[in-house]
Amino acid sequence: MNFYVMTLFPEMIEQGMHTSITGRAMEKGLLSLKTVNIRDYSVTGNGRIDDYPYGGGAGMVMQAEPIYRAYEDLLRQTRAQDKIRLVYLTPQGRVFHQAMAQELAQEENLAFLCGHYEGVDERVLEAIVTDYVSIGDYVLTGGELPAMVMMDAISRMVPGVLSNSDSGVSESFSDGLLEYPQYSRPELWRGCPVPPVLLSGHHGNVDRWRHEQSLLRTLRNRPDLLKKESLNKEDLKYLWKLLEEEMDNGLSAEEISVLKNLLGISLKLSD
Ligand code: ADE
């Protein structure tokens, strides 16, 4: 997979991406990265790429022409005949999630435009951008970190990038639930034991325990992810047990309400 990034801070992207797993994947030729410095395409010749906003207001706006020239140069490097998929990072975009990472990982070429200042001239966005993406409901100083977040998540979905092929499968979000807790040696750490079921050698019990822990964790941290359609009979039984033992489990009022809702609806459906 080939990443292309248009940015005012290419060194930031290069350094981040040439580290750890993505760095290794680039050495292996599974990924490539080309950064384009928008400042090199300044039309004034002095490296300036921003100007005051028409209509007034605070801050500066990145001009259309330097970005468009950078894009044309980038297209030549991809040898793509027409438009390449190009993500503009903005808090106004659709919020990034795992399924989007999976979908974008199917592209051979993927480009990112990192904005700064108060924004980018709308005309160039309309001309070249295919996807507007936000990484969450907060405002950052620029699009570089969001682009790196996206490239990291997408890279993990590219075959061969993760050394253990399993680690991309049994993890948070892959089945709509958060990942179960993990333990390693020693068996007893500062008085805290590993859950006995993990030492039992009984794979069926280990799998069931892990799945239940995933359900519990999702209920605790991301109840919005629990969907009644994806719960089977065993899951519902476990959730019933959780509710019956609500005191022992220390469930909050919100967790109880989520459980009642899930179980109530599912009972009505099976009537
Ligand atoms: N640029 C500034 N904030 C951002 C965000 N939350 N997501 C994507 N791009 C951004």
Boltz pocket constraint, residues with backbone or C-beta under 6 A from the ligand:
constraints:
  - pocket:
      binder: B
      contacts: [[A, 89], [A, 90], [A, 91], [A, 115], [A, 133], [A, 134], [A, 135], [A, 136], [A, 137], [A, 138], [A, 139], [A, 140], [A, 141], [A, 142], [A, 143], [A, 146]]
      max_distance: 6.0
